[in-house]
Structure formats: structure tokens, C-alpha cells
Amino acid sequence: MGKRSRQRQKNQTTGRDDRDNAGWGSGYADIVKENKLFEHYYKEQGLVPGGEFEQFMDAMREPLPATIRITGYKSHAKEILHCLKEKYFKDIQEVEIDGQKIEAPQPLSWYPDEQAWHTNMSRKIIRKSPLLEKFHQFLVSETESGNISRQEAVSMIPPLLLKIESHHKILDMCAAPGSKTAQLIEMLHSDMDVPFPEGFVIANDVDNKRCYLLVHQAKRLNSPCIMVVNHDASCIPTLKIDVDGQKDILFYDRILCDVPCSGDGTLRKNIDVWKKWTTSNSLHLHGLQLRIAVRGVEQLAVGGRMVYSTCSLNPIEDEAVIAALLEKSEGALELADGSADLPGLKWMPGVTSWKLMTKEGQWYADWSEVPNHRHTQIRPTMFPPTDTEKLASMHLERCMRILPHHQNTGGFFVAVLVKKAPMPWNKRYPKVLPSKHTSAAQTEGSSAASTPADTPRLPESAVEEGEGPEGKVDREAEEEATKGASSAQETTAKQDGACGPPASKKMRLFGYKEDPFVFLTEEDPVFTTIQSFYDLSPNFPKLNVLTRTHDGKKRHLYMVSKELRNVLINNSERMKVINTGVKVWSRNSDGEEFGCAFRLAQEGIYTLQPYIRSRIIRVSVEDIKVLLTQENPFLSKLEDDAHAQAKKMGNIVLKYIPNPNNPAEPQCPIQLCGWRGKTSIRAFVPRNERFHYLRLLGVEVFRDKQGVGAEKGRGGEKEGKEEVEDAAEKDKDSLPQMDSFWNC
């Protein structure tokens, strides 16, 4: 079984490396962009409208345009967009390289509020213009600060179709590298004034190393509502939560099921797919994709939405999976019509007929044509349903396939599923669960009698019909039943290739051993000084504060939302948590002399500040410029108002409140962690965040070739080295920053 598990991990990462990162037109000149089998296969499938196949293939051979997405809180995003338009895009239009004008970046017409843009500038062109080099530095710096994400255009579609609201509980099943996860987090925090939205995002990936890339992406957004876990998505565990004092199953309001795929829609950026593509890829992945999708809809709440997506154009990985899922659901699932959700996006409706081809070129249009020796490789679920009435009722035309030549993008497939009722195998499970004394044979027999042969037996999420969202569960009885049914589950999974989750097994941990997540009690002595020093409001959620050690001094304190705390406390033995929460305090021995050994962390200031009632200094635009361009300025350099407020020594909060009557100034709130010494004051802000805030204030920031930061303001020039974030303050799971925004 160990070998099989390792193979599953290998398969689940196929086609996902860099799938969310757009190529920037570089390299791969030695690879011939030809694959006769690919052309023959897609000509026969008829997915491309008549007369457009040559355009389709020509587009596939062209480099993929670079696309960026503005992230973060809405008010900050608007300021970044203003900065891009006024400082960079206008100037770029005037740049000429080798006698040709550079094409200005254009917004994606279908993405809301002009928050996504594409450009055809290559790395080679960037090197030829100082102005473009500054634009490049801007992109790199803002990306590292989490304010801009480099993401392929079509990859932005699934989160938009989920229609996220701030109270939704969301599962991202195959989340790494994390660009879509970042979108989900942003949507949860659409209201900047709410530090703890009711909802949360649980982001999962099967690859332990890629989970840390996922953590790095999510941490840029500084959210207390994100948890990264490490599981095989096809058997991700059912989680329990406390609801009104009783244990209940966690069902998700929204699920993103962006499954591993052959990736033939990424030919424009992953050039090596040209020589590696074969029809066997889709045949090998179909079963895994269907198992992941089935596991997803099992954990979806009734009334919830699940988006299934791939970066493949192949119907075997797309419509075949959706059709099989709908057939198994027996009416519990419905394909939603998303045609009106993204106005301006060009897409082709899903197909209702397709064929299957082996790598030797043999075509099969129906399961009945497949010889017996092929049955281990080819499964019935890979073909369209033969019942025309049933096929019509599925409305597969509601699926969306994006072709590269229609809007100069990559290829993509997406389908939106709405859950109307519990899944049939959950529904049919008998109300009287087996007792502790029921034998394995009895359990297996009763399960077989209550479910037909083509549905999963005793899935992990089996619940009593008619209770709760899909029923409450007797935990002890469920565990006994699951143990007894393990062999039956495995047999069923092999028979139909894509039903319920595999047998319940003891969780095997791969990769690094994580430090524990330990929640503090309300009486913890650490709160004694923190409470009085920062004058925390009475409604401060002390129970949401955690640390990563059982013993010794607490070095960092983190916060999670109330709902994520509920999940963590009730499932510590069920899941492998890689990371969660946002850092809000760090131990600082220098602060003890002023009454508190913990200083505020910039990462969590927007989460924590609403509860702080003391040590807040309201600053102006000019004050922030001084604090961010000078390493340790004297108090006298602040304006009189701020200087008068800076009475208490030690850790402070520097707060800028926008003035709606002065549109020339930033119209977003700014909060910085600071330190007030005897005669000076300073801001504890990482370098790239300093650059970010300075740009919002109208200060042009760039680095010269020696790496020295230079700032040029409206009233003059200031030069000097910027403070680099203390390496000791970085989390151990942070990843190195990318050297170049144009690297693919």
C-alpha cells in the first residue's frame, strides 16, 4: 500500500507545477512546438469551432501574455490601481524599443473593477528601458508584499464563479501553489472593517513541500481565517465541529476542486508539454479526478457550490468527470449556468459527445467497443451516457471551455455544481448505526444490503438521514463501522474506479514534523501585562490566541478566527495542519522595561488594532514619509499633532485615517507598528511594505544596481539604505523571494 500511496502523490502533482503562474515570453527556443497526435486528437473531438482550428494551433504556439492581479483589501487595491495607471501605464505608452512602441497593459474585460491586467512585455524588453526596469521593480516589490499576484488569466475564473461571501466555510482541495487560494481569502475579507469574518478557508495539498509554497502565498495576505493542511484530496478526512455544545460534521459552503490534470491547456507557458503530451495522460488521471470530485461533493453542504476546474481541454478529464459525478448523484447535484456571472468572458459550451483514443491511435466511441484487455486502463465513466434523455437532463452545455485563440489566454475548463440534496450513498445509510459489538462481517453485509453495487459503501462522511445539514453522527459507532467496512470500500473503489473515499486508515505523516498549535487560556499570565499595556477592549477574543510550543517561553503569539479555533480543537488527531493564523505579537526583551515583553507584529496589525485602545498615535502623510524614509528619526521631525500624542515609550501603533475631503492623499487607512524611544521614533515595517506604503503616498521608490533603496518625493530627494526585516523575525516556513518577476 505504501507504493500505491506514493504513486498517488506523484500523480496528484502532475500538471500543476507553475500552472497558476503566467509565462513572460522567454526561453524554450530549442523545443519544436509540434505534436501530430495532439492535433489529430483535437481535430477529431471537434471542440474547436469549424474553420478556427488553425487559429487555435497558432495561438497555442504563441507565448502566453503576462497577467497580474491586484490583491488585498479593497481600499488598498484601489490605491494600487491608481498608482499603476497614473505612474506606470501612462509612461509605458510613450516608451519605444528598437523603433517600436510598447503595447500598454490592458485590463481583463471580464474581471471586476479593473483588478486584473495583461501585457506582452518580455524580460528582454524590460532590460532595454530604465522606465520599464522601474515598473519591473514595482511588480517584484508589490508581489512580495502581497499586493500584486502574478497569475494566469484563466486561473482567476474559478474563485469568481464560487460567489464567495464573508460567512462561507471554504475548502480548496488541491490548493498549491496558492494563487486561487489568495483570491478566496481576499473575498472573505471584502469588508476591511471586520477583522474576523465568520467564514474561513481550509487549503489542502497532497505534496508536503508544495504546502509550504502555499503557506508563503497565503501569509502575504495576513489573514486569521486561513488554514493549510496536508492530505490526499481523494480521501481528505471528514472534520467535526462543536455546534451548540454538540459534535457535528463540518460541511463546506463552497469548495474549489481544481484537480491535477494533463495540462494540455498550458502549452503556451509549459513548453515541454509539446513533446510529452499523449492520450494516456488523461486515461491515467480520470479516476483520480473523479475520486477527488466525489470526495468534494460529499463534504459540500446542501445548497452549497463546488467549482470543478482543470487546465486541460480533454473531455475525458472534463465533461466525462462531470457526467459521471452527476449520474452517481442521482439528482442531488445540478450544473449551474454561469454564463451571466462573468460578462465579457468568451467561452465554448461543454460538449455532449466525445470519443476516446489510445496512444496507439485506436478510437472508441462507447464502452461496449472496448476489448477486455483494455478494461484496466479504460473505464465506463470515460464515455458519455448512452441514455439520451439522461444526457440531456445533465445540461453539460453549461460547462465552460476557454480556448486560447478567443481571448489570448491559456486553455481551461470549469463547471459549477450546486448541491440540492444529500448524496445518495449518505442518504441510504441506515439510521441505526452498528454498535461496538457488531462484527466486521455483519457491518459489511448490512452495508452491501443498503447500497447498490455502483455506489460507495460506508463512506467516511456517512451520517444519519434527516438530522443537521446532512445528519449528525455518532462518532464512536461511525469509527467502528468504518473499520469493519474498510475491505468493502477498497473493493468497491476498484470496481467502478471512482466512488467514495478509500478505507479509513491511520493518518501517515510525510515531510516535516510541525510544532504543536497550543491555544492560550483566558487566565494565561501572558495576558496580564499585554492587557494593561495595550488596554485591550473587553471583547478581545483571548481564546483565539495560540502559540507553537508547549514548553518554555512563548516567542510568537498568533490569532485565528473563532470558527478556525473550533476546527483545530476538534480535529487535532484527524488532520495534519501545516500552518494557520496570523502573527500578532513577538517577544521583545527590550520592552520589559516599559511594562510588556511583547511587541506588535506588522503582519497582524489590521487584525489586532480594533481591540487596542491605548498607545495609538494618529499620523499624517508627511509623518509617514518621515518614518518610512528615515531609519530612526527624532521625535521633533514629526508634525506637532503627532509629536504631542507620542508620550508613552515603547511599542506604539501609528495610524493614518484618510481624509475624504483631500483626494490627493491616499483614501485607504494605514496602520504601522512602531517604537517610541527617549528622543526618537521608528516604524517596524519590512522593506517591501515600506516601499508599498511610500508609493501610496506618492513617493517613487526604486533600487539602483547596487541594491540601495532610493526614494524621490514630490518636494525633493531622500536617499539611504532601507531597513531590512530582521531574519530572526521571519517564520521558519517562509520561502526565498523570487529573483525576477519575469522568471518562469
N, C-alpha and C positions, 0 to 999 in steps of 0.2 A: 504493500500500500504506500510505502514511503516513496517509491519510484514514481507511482502514479501521481502522487501529490506534487512532486517536484515538476512533473511534466505539465500539470495543470497550471502551476505558477508560470512556467515558461510560455505556455500558450496564451495566458491571460494578458501578457505584456506585449504580445505580437501586434505590431502596427500602431502602438501607442506612443513610442518614443518621439518626442517633439511634435506630436500631432496637433497640439494647440498653438505651436509657435510658427509664425509665418516665415517663409524664406525671404531673403532680401537680395535675391538675384546674384548669387556668387557660386563659383566652383562647378565641379562635375562636368567639365568640358569633355573629358575622356569617355564618358558614358554615352552610348548611342541610344537615343530616345526612340527605339523601335521595339515592338513586340507583336509579331504577327498573330500569335494566339489570342492576345488581348483584343486586337482589332476584330478578328474573326468572331470571337465570342460576343462582343457587344453589338456588332452588326446584326448577328442572328437574333439577339434578345429584343432588338427593336426599341430600346429605351430612349434613343435619341430621335427626335422628330425627323421626318423624311427630308432629305436634302441638306441636313445640318451635320452629317457625320464628319465631313472633312473639317468643318469649323471646330467641332468637338475635339478632334485629334490635334488640330493646330493649337488650340488653347491648352491642351494637355502638355504640349512641348514648350510652352512659354513659361518663363519664371513667374512665380506667384507674387502678386503685389504685396508690399508690406502693409500690414494693418495694425493700428494701435487703438486702444480703448481707454478712455478716461475713467478712472475708478474713484472710489472713496465716497465720502458724504456729499450730498447734492450741492450744498452751498460751496464747498471747496472745488467740486468738479466744475461748477460754472466759472469760478475764477481761473482755473487752469485752462479751460476752453477760451476764455477771454485773452489770456496770456498767449496761447498758441496763435490765435487769429491775429492779434494786434502786433506781436513781436516777431513772429517767425513766418507764418504763412504769407503775409503781405510782402516781406522782403524776399522770400524764396521765389516769388513770381518774377522778380527782376533779375535773378541770377542766370547767367549764361555760362555754359560749359562747352568748350570746343565749338563755339558759334551757335549753340542751340540753347533755347530757353528751357529751364527746368519746369516740368509739369507740377503745378501746385497741388498739394494734398487736397483730396475731396472727401466730404462726409459720406458715409454709407447711408443711402436714402431711406433704408428700412429700419435703421437703428434709432431709437428715440433720442430726441434732444441734442442731436449732433455730437453724441458722446463717442462715436467710433469713426475713424478716418483711415483712408488708404492712400498710398503713394508708391510710385515706381522707382524712387531713388535707390541706387545700388551703393554698396560700400565703396566701389571705385570712384563714383561721382562725389561722394561725401569727402574724400580725401583731397579733392581738387579745389575746394572752396572753403575759405575760413568761416564764412557765414553758415554754410551747411555743417561745418565742424561744430559750431556752437549749438546748432539745432540737435546734432547728434549727442553732444554732452548733456543737453537739456533732457533728451529722451532717456539716456542712461541714468542720470541722477533721479529723475522723477519715477522711473521704473523701480529703482532700488528703494525709494521711499514709499512705494505702493500706490502712487497717484496715477500712474500710467501702466498699462499692461500691453505687452506685445502678444497679440493673439490673432489667429487666423479668423477671417470674417465669418465663415460658416460655423466655426466653433462657438460663436456668440449666440447662435439661434436657439439651442435647446433651453437655456435658462429663461429666455424671454417667453417661450411658449408655456413654461410652467406656471406663469402668473403668480409669482411669489407675493405673499403678504406677511407683515411683521410677526404674526402669531403662528405661522406654519412650522410644523416639525418636518425637517427635510433630510432625506438620505441621498447621498451621492455615492453610488455603488462602486464605480470604478473611477476614482477621482483624480489620480495623478496624471499630469503634473500640476493641475490645480487652477487653470485659468477659468474654467466654468464654475469651480467651487468659489472662486473670488467673486464672480457675478452673483452667486446665490447669497453670499454674505452681505454684499452691497445692498441687495434688495431687502434683506431683513432690516438693515439699518437705514431705511429710506427716510425715517424721521430722526434727525440728528439729536433732537432734544430728549430722546428716550435712550438712556444708557443701557438698559436691559430689555430688549424686545422679548416678547413671550415665546417666540419661536427659536429654533436652533438648527444648525447644520451638522450632521454627522457625515464626515467624509472618509470613505474607505478605499483602500487599495490592497491588492494581494501581495505586491512587492514591497518588502520591508524597506529597502533602500529608497525606493521612489516615494515612500511615505514621508521621508524627511525632506524631499523636494516639495512635497505637498505642504508640509508644515511651514517651510520657508515662504511659500506663496501666500498661505493664509495669514501668517504673522504680520505681513506688511499692512494688513487691514486692521490690526489691533482690536479684534472682536472678542468679547467674553462668551460668544454664542457659537463657537466652533469647536468640534472635537474630531481628531484624526485617529482612526482605528485601522488595524492591520488584519484583514481576513480575506479568505477566498469568497468572492461575491456570490458564487453559486450556492454557498451554504452559510452565509452570514447569519450569526445567531439571532434568535428572537430575544428582544430585550424586555425587561419588566420595569414598571414604574409604580410609584405609590399614587393612587387616586382616591382621595377622601379616606385615607387610612387603610386602604385595601390594595393588595397587589393586583396589577392589571398588565396586560400586554401593551407594549408600545407599538401603535400603528402610525405610520407617517402620512402627513397630509400631501406631501409632494416627494416624488422620487425621480432622480435623474439616473437613467440606465444607459450610460454611454459606453457600450460594450467594446471589448477588444475585437478587432476586425482585420481583414486582409489589407486594408488601407489603400486600395487602388484609386480612391478619390484624392489621394495626396501625391500623385505622380509629379505634380508641378514643384513640390518642395523636397520630397523624399525620392530623389532621382534613382536610387538603387532599386526601387520597386520595378523599374522598367525591365531589368534583367531577371528579377526574382519572381515576377508575377506568374502564377499558374492557377488553373481552376481548382486544384487540390486544396489551396488555401481556404477557400470558402467551405469546402466539404469538411475539413478538419475543425473549423471554428463554429459551424452551425449549431452543433449540440451544446457546446459551452454557452453560446449566446442565448439559446433558448432556456437553458437551466438558470442562467442569471436573470433573465426576464421573468421567468416563473417565480423565482425567489423574490423578485421585486414586487410583483402584484400580490403575493401572499402577505407582504408586510405593509401594503398600502391600505389606508383607511377607506371605508366605503364613502364615496363622494370625492375621494382624492384623485390627483392626476399623476400619471407617470409618463415621462418622455423617454422613448427608446430612440437611440441615435447611433449611427456608425459613420465613419469616413470612408465607406465602401459604397460603390454603385451596384453591387451584385445582388440580384433578387434573392439568392439563396441565403444571404445574410440579412436581408431587409424584409421584403414582403413575406417570404416563407416563414420567418420567425414570428412576425405579427399574425399571420393567418393561423399558424399552429397554436399560438397563445390564445387567440380569440376562440378557436374551436374547442380547446380544453376548458375555457372559461364557461362555456355553455350559457352565454348571455350575461355573465357577471361583468364582462368588460365591454367597452364600446370605444370605437375610434372617434375621436373628436375632430371636428372640422376647424382647422387653424388658418384657413385662407384669409380671414379678416384680421388676424392678430398682428401680422407684420406687413402693413401696406407698403408697397414698393419692392418687396422681395419677389424675384422671379423664380418659379419652381415648376416642376412637372409632377402631375398627379401619379400616385402609385399605380402599378400595373396589376392586372388580374390573371395574366397568363405568362409563364416563363418556362424555359427548358433548362435541363442540367447537362453539363458536358464534363467528361473526364479529361484528364491531362493528355490521354492518347487521342482525343478528338471525337470520342463516341458520345452521341447525343441521346438523352432520354427525356421524353415528354410526360411520362407517367410512371408511377411506382411499379405497375404491372409489367413494364418493359425491362425492369432491372433484373439481370440474372442473379442467381443465388449467391455466386461467389463475390458479388459486389455489395451484398446486404450489410456487411460490416462497415463499409465506407459510406454508402448511400442509404439514407433513411426516408421513410414515408413523409415525414414532416417537411422535407425539402421541396415537395411538389405542391402545386395549387390544389385546393379542394376540388374533388370531382363533382360534387353536388352543386350545380349551377345556382340553385336557389339559396343555398347556404353561402356560397361565394358572394352573391350579390348583397346579401344581408350584412356581410362584413364591411362593406364600403372601403375596400382597400384603396380606392382612388383618393381617399382623404390623407393618405401618406404623402409626404413631400420629398421629392428628389431634386437636389440642386445640381445643375450641370455647369461645368466650368465656363463654357463659352457664353452663357446667358448674361452673367454679370461679372465676368473676370474674377472668379473665385476658385476655390477648390471644389471637389465633388463631395456631396454629403447626402445623407438620408435621415429623415426624422419622422416620427409618428407619435401622436399624443393619445394616450389611453386614459379613459375615465372609468373608475370602478363603481358599478351600480349596485353590486350585492356581494356578499362573501363568496369566496371561491368555492366551487362545488365540493372539492375534497375536504375543505374545512366544514362545510355545511352538513355533509353526510356523516361526519364523525359522530358516533353515538353519544348521547347526553350523559350516560352513566359511564364514567371513565373507569378503567381497570383498577382494582385495589392492589395493595402492595403484595398480596399473596397470589395474584394471577400469574400463571406461568407464562413463559415466553411463547410456548406453542399456542396456548389459549389466546394470548394477545394477538398473535399473528393471524390466527383463524378468524377471530372476530373482526379484525381489520379487513381481511380479504372478503368477508361476507358483506361488509358495509360499503365497500367501494368497488366500482367496476375495475377491470384489469388495466384500463388505459389511463387511470388517474393515480396520483401519488397516494401512497398508503402511510397513514400516521405521520404527516409532516410535522416538523418541529413547532410549527405555529398552529397545530390542531387545537381548537377551542370548542367549548360548549355552544351549541346553536342558540341564538336568541338572547345572549347576555352581552352587555357592553357594546363597544364598537363592532366587534365580531365575536364577542363572548369572552367571559373571564375564564381563567384556567386554574385548575388545582395543580399546583407546582409539583408536589410530591408524586401524585398519580401520573402526571404527564411524563415525568422523568422515568418512572418505571415502565410506562407504556412505550416510550421511545427506545429504551434499552432493549425491550423484548422484540421490537419491530425492526431492529437495525438490519437484519439479514433480508427481511421482506422489502425494505426500502431499496437496498442495493440492487436486488434482483429486478424490481420494477424499473429502476433508473436505467438498467442495462437494456431492458426490453424495449422501451419506447424512446430511449435516448435523450429525453428532455422533460422529465416530470418534476416532482417535488424535490426538496433538498435531500442530500445523501444522509446516511445514518449518522446519528449523533455520536460524536467521538470526543474524547478528551482533547481539549484545545492544545495544540502543539505550538510552541513559541519559536519563531525564527528571528534572526537578526539580533539587535542589541537588546539587552535587558533594561527596561525602563525603570527609573526611580518611581517610588510609590506616589500616589496622589492622596495627601492627608488633609482633610478638612479641619479647620480650627473650630473650637467650641466658643460660645459667646463669653465664657469665663476665662479664656486663654489670657495669660499675663501679658502677651504681646499687645493686646488691645488697650491696656491700661494707659500707657504713655501715648500711643497713637491717638486714642480718643480725645484726650485733653489737648495734645499738641496741635492737632488739626481741627479740633472742635467739630467732630463728625456729627451729622444730624441723627436724631433718634431712629430714623427709619433706615439707617445704613445696614445692609444685609451682611452681618458678620459671618453668618453661617455659609455664605458663598465664597469665603476666603479660604484658599488652600495653599499648602506648601509641598515641596517634593522630598521631604525627609521625615522619618520617624524620630530620629535621634539628633542630638546636637543643636547648635544654633540654627535658626531659620535664616537662610541667606536671602531668598526672594519670596515674596508673597504674591499670589495670583488670585484672580477672581473669575468665576464663571456665573452664568445666569442660574436662576433658581431651577429651571427645567433641566439644564445640563447636570446640575448637582443631583437632582432626582435620579437621572440616568446613571451617573457614576456610582452613587451609593448602592444602588440596587443591582448592579451588573459587574462588579469588580472581578468576579470569577468567570464571567461569561465572555468577556471581550478583552482584546489586547489594545489598550489605549496608548498611542504614541505621544500625543500632546493635546492639551486643552487649556483654555483660559488665556487671560492677558495679564502680563506682569504689571502690578500697581505700586509695589513698594520694594526697595532694595536696602539691605543693611548697609549702614554708613556709620562707622565708628566715630567720625568727626562730629556727628550730630548729637552724640550723647551729652556733650557739654551744654547743649541748648535744650535738652529735655526729651529727645527722641532719637533712637538709633536707626530709624528707618526713614529714608528719603523717598520722595515720589519718583516714579518711573515715567518717562515721557510716553512710553507705549500705552499706558493705561490712564493717562490724564483725562481723556474725554469720558471715560467710564467712571472715574472716581470723583472728578471735580464737582458734580452736582451735589455730593454729600459733604463737601468741605465748606465750612463756614468761617474759617479763620485763615490768616496768612495769605490772603489774596490781594494782589496789587494790580489795579487797573492801569494799563499802559496804553500809550498812543502809538501811532505808526512810527513816529520818529524814535520813540523809546525802543521799539522792537528792532529797528535798524541798528541802533547803537549796540544792543545786547547781542545781536547775531553777527555783527561785523567786528566787534572788539572782544578779545578773549576775557578780560577781567576789568571792565570799565569802572571808574569811580562813580559813586552814587550821585555826585554833582553833575554828571553828564546826562542824567535823566531830567525830564521836564519837571517843573515844580510840583505838579499834582502827584505824579508817581513817586517823586522823592519824599514827599510828605507822608505817603502811605507806607513807605518802607521802613517801619520802625522795628519790627521783630527780626532778630537774627536767626540764621539757619535756613531750613528749606522753606520755599515760598512758591506760590502759583502766580504766574504773570498772565494776565487775562486782557485780551483785546476784544472789545464789543463794537461791532460795526455801526457806523452812523448812516442811516438810510438817506439823510439829507446831504451827504457828501459822496456821490457816486464815484468820485475819483479815487477814493480809498477802497480797500478790499471790503466786500459785503458778506464776508464769512467770519464767524468767530475764530479766534486764535487763542490757544492756551498752551503755555510753555512752563516746564518745570525750571525752577531757578534756585539760587542760593544767595542769601544776603550775608556778606561778611561785615567786618567792622567798618571798613571805608569803601568797599566795592560791592558789586553785584554781578552775577553771571547767570547765563542760561545753560541748563544741562540738556542740550539738544544735539543729536547725532548730526554729522556733517551734511549728509544729503537732505535731511529735513531742514537744516538751516538754509541750504540753497533753495529749497522749495518755498519756504516762507518769505525769503528775500525776493524771490520772483513775484510772489503775490503782492508784495509791497512796491513793485516797480523797479527793483534793483536787478540789473543784468549781472548774472553770475556765470563765470566760466573758469576753467582751469587752463593755464598755459602748458607748454610742453614739459616743463619741469614739475608739473603736478601741483603748483602753488595756486591756491584759490585767489581769485581777483574779483572784486565787486565794483561795479560802476553805477552810482546812483544818479538821480536827477540833479543833485546840487553839487556834484564833484566826484572825486575818485577816492576810494579807500582800498588799500592793498594789504595783505597779510595772510599768514597761514591760518587755516581754519582748524578748529579743534577737532581731532579725530576721536570717535567714540572709543572709550576705554575698552580694550579687548576683554578684560575681566568681566565686563558687564554683559557681554554677548552670551546668549544661551548656547549650551553645548551642542544643540542640534541645528544651529544656524549653518547655512551653506555659503561657500565663497560667492562673491558677487561676480556677475559676468564681466569679462574684459571688454567686450564690444557689443553694443546693441545690434550690430549688423551680423554678428556671428550666427550661423545656422546650426 
